[in-house]
Amino acid sequence: MSVYAIVPVQRLDLAKSRLAQALTPEERRTLVLRLLGNVLEALDGSALVDATLVVSPDPEVLQRSAATGAVSLFQDSRGLNEAIRQGRDYAIAHDADALLIVLADLPLLTTSVVDNLLEASADAAVTLAPDRHGRGTNALVLRPPDAIEPAFGVDSYRVHRNEARLQQRSTRTFHARGTAYDVDTADDLRAIAQFHATSNVGRNSDPGQPVFVSGDIR
């Protein structure tokens, strides 16, 4: 079973615009690269991931990603879902059996949560890892790679689940801190800071441990 991970990344000068009131452009750029580095490190440590594809229109993102061993694909279209489709087509052309789509802004993602997610997805066509609000999708596993079309955006967790039902695809929902926490707003930054302040992460616990996995369609 060959698993390809896809990490779409926006242009650095456009990324994290909702943080404009809290961070300077240079601070947002630094944040994006730091978050991406964490995600790539988590994926690189997993023996279950055969290749990681970074799809972006930003040359610096691609250069930094290639330096970590990822396959860097210049995005020849516009939009998040278009980037994912480009990566999916590349993966299918290279005989991938499954896709792991991971957004690039997950500060608590670890290799263990990547492994847990892939193991939990073994018997489902579509496995969703929602954000902490239960609205967005922060990671998505598709077996086969084209099980459903990517629909990241507003309420994507609901949209992806509905599409899986329409396509009669078996689904799982994976809940873990490592996939639940993303960074889009100042409130997200505060939530991450509070989590670190009240946990033993880095000492006695792993933020990627799953809370639970549920099946939606048998």
Buried (B, 14 or more C-beta within 10 A) or exposed (E): EEBBBBBBBBBBEEBBEEBEEBBEBEEBBEBBBEBBBBBBEBBBEBEBBBBBBBBBBBEEBBEBBEEBEBBBBEBEEEEBBBBBBBBBEBBBEEEBBBBBBBBBBBBBBBBBBBBBBBEBBEEBBBBBBBBBEEEBBBBBBBBEBEBBBBBBEEEBBBBBBEBBBEEEBBBBBBBBBBBBBBBBBBEBBEBBEEBBEEBEBEEEEBBBEBEEBEEBBE
